[in-house]
Amino acid sequence: LRLNGVRAAFLNSTLKMDEVREVESALRRGELDLLYVAPERLMLPRMLDLIEQIPVALFAIDEAHCVSQWGHDFRPEYVRLGELRERFPNIPMAAFTATADPQTRGDIMHRLQLKNQDIHVTGFDRPNIRYAALEQSKPFEQLKTFLERHQGDAGIVYALSRKRVEDVAGKLQAAGIRALPYHAGLPAAQRLAAHEQFMRDEVDVVVATVAFGMGIDKPDVRFVVHYDLPRNIEGYYQETGRAGRDGLPADALLLFGAQDMVLARRMVEGNENEEQRRIESHKLNSMIAFSESLTCRRRVLLNYFGEDLGEDCGNCDICSDPPECYDATVDAQKALSCVYRVGQRFGMRHVVDVLRGSDNERVRNLHHNELSTYGIGSDHTDAEWTSLFRQLIHRGYLLQDIANYSVLKLTPEARPLLKGEQQLELAKPRIKERGKKKRKLVAPVEGRDEMLFELLRELRMDLAKEEGIAPFMVFGDAALTQMAILLPSNRDEFLDINGVGTKKLEKYGDVFLKEIGGYQPCRSD
């Protein structure tokens, strides 16, 4: 920000006391445009008194999902930010987050006491990212196969434990892959070195816990792999969103297994706060549903955030390798009828028990064994009914009321299906062998000369090393891609490339034009 002319500063625990005093003095003198401060420090009486002495134009709250207990990273200290409205009622407030579902957005507004607010949702779709999920068989071998098709690309592999991070990074290094570990338990100097090497393209893969990524602004990350099942969709979305920020094709691969789910549930059940446990359980169930989805993954992902894609994306593993479908009209009618018969007051587990005719105490005590829908689904397994219910939710025939113990409720779309006015095709659950099938990755960018693109990347690396900067600071992959498609032959054409300004034209134009011009004759071979 300072390099771009913004008078910015920050206050945090890394500053010495005299540095803190200098920032505070600059604030009083009106010499700052922007101050970054953590919620814990902002709400200290001393800091609040200081704010009263200066003309503050706006409170901007980043990572606002931390305010909400429905958010995936709830932090109690953020909740106190709502007190700012009481003490400074005339100072405008803005809250920003990239990962808030409708329930979380509502809770943020309530807790921050935002009145007469404007809500702007720019959309959650990242169309250049290809989503895929594989059931784990031999996870490291699956990872290695995936990386073999991403040779030379920058990527992040997320794992949940420090031990897993070290283990996977070590195995990748032994396999000849330029990989480094990153987690909060490593010395600060080692973490910094890993970060800088990744930014400079001196290492291809960082294996990390979620501690890695918040400060990453590397546009040419080509893939993100989750080696373990994330605990919620918000975290998954945020982490996969670190890939493909340059707009070029990128891959997001999720590896998941039954053991992952058991461990995740155990962690959730260990939370002593009943309300928080319920919220975390719902979020985990949504993540599991995404991993096991038999319908377009992008639609499932966007539906979670309250956004309707309208049609299948064509850029996920389900769309490129569709599962076998069947006429599910009768089964769907049975499922929806059962939800209605139990009063739209119970969750998926109980409705499946009623459908299958389970002889358990809860069903008997509620007299649900006397319903007309009791036992009408005994010809299907638990897994088959669960798959069907999840697809009905993804398709919009049912909704899960998160605020009310995830009970299932019918939507208006369910009526024509129940009345027999509509047919419905759903996907059959995949057999495990098909889940292990080798996935086709994103094709190269259409029209791009791949050999020239690689030559330009090598040239960029050489220039970056000479200057001691990250390669993308010379040109991003998007600019190199345009060069490898348009083949500029003079300075005017080079200036038309997105990402090339007059300064970069003067600095790099001639050397890149020489590389492109020297390559062109080879195209006719």
N, C-alpha and C positions, 0 to 999 in steps of 0.2 A: 504493500500500500504506500509506503514511504517513497519507494522508487517511482510510483505513479503519481506523486504529488499530494498524497493524502497525509495529513498530519495525524498519525496514529501512534498509540502507545498501549501498553498493557500493564496490569498489576497482577502478579502471582507470587508464589512462595519462592521462586528462583531469584527474585530481586533482593539486593541488600537494602538495608534500611535507608541509606542515603539516596539510593536509586528510587525507592518508593517516594521519598519526600520530594525528589526532583519532578517526578511524574505528577504528584499532587499539586505542586507549585505551578507547573505548566498548565494544569487544568484550571486553577484559579485565575491565571493570567489570560485565559482564553486562547492559548496557543495550541490546543488540540481540537481536531475535528471528530476523532473517534477514539474511544477508550474500551479496551477489552478487559473484562473482569469476571471472575467466577461468581456464581450465585452466593457461595458461602461468604466471600469477602464483601460483595455488594450489600448484603443485608446486615453487616456490622453497624452498630450505632454510629461509630466514627465516620464510616463511609457515607451513611445516609445524611449525616449532618453536613458533610462536605458537598453533597449533591444539592442541598438546599441553598448553598452559597453561589451556585453557578447556573447559567441559563441552559438547561438540558433540553434539546429539541425532540429527543426520541429515546425510548427504551426498546432495544431490539433484542429479542430472546432467541438465540439459536438452539438447535436440538430441542425444540419445545416439547417433543413427546416425553421428555424426562419429567415434565410437570405432572403428567397423567398416570394414574395407577393402571390405566389400560395400555399405556405405552410399553414398548418392549424393554425399556431401560429406565424404569421409574427410579427417580432419585428424590428422596424426601426434601433435600435442601432446595430443590427447584420449586416446591410447593409454596414456600415462603414468598416467592416473587409476586404472588397475588397481593401481598401487603403493600406493594408499590402503588397500587391503584388508590388505596386509602390515604397514603401519605402524600402522593403526588397526583391528585385526580386530574390535573390539567395537562399533564405530559402524555402525549400519545404513546401507544405501545404497539409493537408489531411482534408476532411470533412466527418462527420459521421451522419447518420440519419437512424432511423428504419421506418420512415413513409413518404416517398416521392414518389409520382407518377411520371411518365416520364416527365410531364410538369414541375414539381417542380425541378426534378434533373437537367434539362436543365437550369432553371433559376438560380439555385445555382451555377453552373459552370460559367455562364455569370457574375453574380454579384461578385463572388470571383475572377474573372479574371483568372480562371484556364486554362492553356494552355497545350497541349499535355498530357492531363490527362488520367489516367487509371480509368475505372469505374468498380466497383465490386458490383454485386447485388447477395446476398447470398440466396434470396428466402424469400417470405413472409408467406409461409404456416406453420401453427402450427397444425399438424394433430391430436394432442391429445386433442385439444379444440373442444368441440361440440357447434356449434352455433345454437341458437334458438331465435325466436321472437314471441311475443304474443301481439295481439291487446288488449289494456286495457279495462277491464270491471269494476272490482273492484280491482285496482292495488295492494292495500295492501294485500288483500286476496290471490291474485295470487302470490305475493312475499312470503307470509307465507306458502302457499302450497309448493312452490319450496324449501323453507328452511327446511320444515319438512323432505324432502328427502335428505337433506344435514346436518343432525344433527351431531354436533361435528366437522364439517369441517370448515376450515378457509376461509373467503370470504369477498369481498368488494361489497358494494351497492353504486353506484354513483347516485347522484341527482344534479340538476342544481342550486338549490337555497339553501342558508343557512337555511331558514325556513323549507324547505322540509326535509333537512337533520335532523334537530332537531326533527321534527314531526315523521318521520319514525323510527328514533332511539328510541324515547320514546315509540312508539307503540310496537316495537320489545321487548324492555325491559319489558313492561307490559305483553307481551305474554310469558315471561320466557326465552327469547333468550338473550344470553350474547352479547350485542351489545353496541357500543359507537359511538357518533357523532364525526366528524372531519371536520372543515372548518377554513378558515383564520380568522374568527371573534372571535374564541375562544382564551383564554389566551395561551401564548406559553407553559406554564407549563402543561396545560390540553392537548394540542396537543401532547406534548412529551410523557406524560403518556399514552395516547391512542395508540400512535405508539409503545411504549415499551410493553404494555400489549398485543397488537396484535402479536408482534414478539415472545413473550414468550408463546403464546397460552392460555393466561389468559382471553382473549375475543375472541369470534368466528367471529363476524361480525363487520366491521367498515362501518358506513354509512357516506359518504363523498362527498364533491365537488371534482373537479379535482385537488384541492390543495393537495390531498392525493395520494401518489403513486410514485412520482418522486424519492424518496429515498428508496422505498420499494424493498428489495432484499430477499423476503421470498419465497423459492422455492415451498412450499406446499400449496399455495393458490388454493383451489379446485373450486372456482366459482367467477365470476364477474357478477353482475346484473346492468343493466342500468335502473333505475326507470323512467327516462325521456329520450326522444329522443336526442342523441348527435347532435351537430351542423354539424359534418363532419365525414367522414369515417376514416380519419387519427387519430383523437382523439379516436374514438371508437376502432380502431385496437390497438392503444397504450395501452389503458386502459384494454381491454380484454387480452392483452398480459401479464398482471401481474398474470394471472392464469396459473397453470400447468407448471411452469418453471422447475420442476423436471422431466418432460416428462411423468408423469402419467396422466390419464384421468381427464379432467376439463370441466366445463360448463360455457358458456357465454350466459346469457339470456337478451334479450332486450324487454322492455315493451314500447309500443308506442301507441299514440292515435291521433285523429284528432286535439284536442285542442293543443297538443304538436306542431304539424306542423304549426298551425295558429300563435302561440306565436313565434315560431322560425322564421317564415317568417317576422313577424312584427319587430323582432330584426334586421334581415338582412336588411330590407328596411329602417331602421333607420340610417344606415351608410351613412354619407354624401359624402364619397368618392365613386364616381360612379364605378371606376375600381374595388375597393375592394368589393363593393356591388355585382357586377357581379360575382366575383370569389366566394364569400361566398354563393351566391344564387345557383351557380352550385354545390358546395360541399354539400349544404343542400339537393338539389334535388337528389344527388347520395346517400345520407344517407337515404332519404325517400324511394328511389328505393330499397335499400338493405332491409329495414324493411318490405316492401310490396312484396318482391321477391317471385315468385312462382317457381323459379328454384333453384338449389343447391346454398346455401348461400356462401359456400366457393369459388365456381367458380365466383360468383358476386364480392366477396371481393378481390380475387386475380386479377381478370380482371381489377378492378379499378387501381391497382398498375402496370398494364401492364404485368401480368403473366398469362399464360394459364395453367390451371390444367390438361386439356386434357380429363378428365372424371369426373362424379359426385363423390363427396367425400365419401358418405355413412355414414357420421358422422355429420349430421345437421338435424334439424327438417323436412326440406323438403324431404331429402333423406329417412328418417325413416318413414315419413307419407306423401307420394307423393300426390300432388293434382291431380284431374281428368284432363286428357289430351284430346285434340281434334285435328282433322285435320285442321291446320291453314294455309294451303298452299295458298288458295285463298285470305284470309284476309291479309296475309303477302305480297302477290303480290300487292294488292291494296295499302297497306301502303308504300311499297318500290317505287311503281310507282308514288305515290303522292309526295314523297320526291324528286324524279327525276323531275317531272313536275314543281315543284316550284323552280327548279334550284339548289337544295341542298344549299339553302341560308337562310333557316328559321328553327326555333326551333320546338320542339314537339307540343307546344300549337297551333301554327298557322297551322301546317300540319293536326292536328286533326280537327281544325275548317273547313278546306277545305274538308276533307274526309266526315265530317258529314253534309256538306252543310250549314254551319252557314252563316246567312245573316248579317254579321257585316261590319262596315265601312272599316276596314283594308283589308278584303278580297275583297270587291268591288273596292277599290281604286287601288289595285294591279292587278285587272282584273282576280283574281284567281277563281272567280265564273264562268269564261268562260273556265276553264280547263276541260279536259275529266275526271279527277278524282274528280271533284267537286260533292259532294253529294253521291258518290258511297258507302260510309260507314255509311249512315244514319240509318242503321238497328242496329248499335251498340252504346252504351253509351260512353260518354267521358272516364269514368273509364275503360271500356273494351279496348278502343283504346290505352289509356295510358299504361295499363298493357301489351298489345301486343308490343308496341314500346319499352318498357323497356326490354322485353324478347328478342327482336331482337337485342338490344344493347348488352345485356349480352351474346347472342349467337354469336356475331361477325358479323352480317349482316349490322349493322349500327354503326357509331361512332358519338359521340358528340364532335364537335370542340370547346373545352373549350376556346381557345384563341379568338374565333370568335362568341361570344354570344351563345354558345352551339347549333349552327346550326347542323342539322342532315345531314350526308353524307353517301353515299353508300360505302361499302367496296367491294373488289373483290369477296368475298363470296356471295354477293347478286346476282351476274349475273346468275348462274345456277338456282337459285330459281325463278328469274324473267322470265327466258326463259322456265320455266316449266320442267326443267331437274331434279328437286329435289322436294321431298315432305317434309313437315315440320309439326311436332306435337308440340304444345305448351300447357301450363297449363291453365286451366280455373281459373279465380280469385276465391279464397276461399270465401265461405259464412262465415259470422261472427261467427255463432255457431261453425263451425269447427275450427276457429281460437282460440276459448276458450277451445278446447279440452285439457285434461290433457296430458302433454308431458311425454314420457318415458325418464328418464335420463340415463346417461352412465352406462353400466353394470359394476359390480365389475371387478377388474383386473383378467384376466383369469389365473387360477391355484393358485391364492393367497388364503390362508386360512384366511378368514376374522376375525375369532375369535382370532387366533394367532396374526394377524396384530394389532388388537385393544389392545391385552395384551402388545405387544411390544411398542405401542404408549404410554400406561400408564407407562411402565417402563422408557421410554425415558423422559416423563414429570417429573417423580420423580427425575431422575438424573439431569435434567436441573435445577430444583428448588434448589437442593442441591448446585449446582455450580453457580446459579444466571445467567444462560445463556439462550439463545433461544433454544427450543427443537431441531430445525433442525441442530444446531451446534453439537449436539451429533451424530445423524444420520438423514438424510433426509428421507422422505416417500419412495423414490425410493429404498434406501438401506433396509428399513424395509420390503418393498414389496418383494425384492429378498430373504430376510431371511424367509419370510412366504411362499415362493414358494420352495426354495431349501433346507430348514431345515438343515443348517450346524450343524454337530455334533462334530466337533473338531476345533482347532485353525487354521489349514491349510485351511479347508473349509470356515471358517469364513473370513479369509484373502482374499479369492477369491470373496467376495461380493463387488460389485462396491460401492465405498465410504468408504471402510474400508482400512486404511493404518496401518503401523506398530504401530504408536502412538495410534491410536484408538483401535487397537487390544489389546495392553497392558492395556489401560485404561478401556475399556468397554467389551472386549471379553468374559471374564469369566462370567460376570453377564448376558449377553445376551444369551450365550450358555446354561447357567443353566435354563433360562426361556424357551428357545426352547426345551431343553431336557426334562424338566418337563411337557411340553405340549404334546409331541409326543404320549404318550400312549392314550390320549383322542381321537386321530384321528380314532381309530378303533372302537369307540363306535357307 
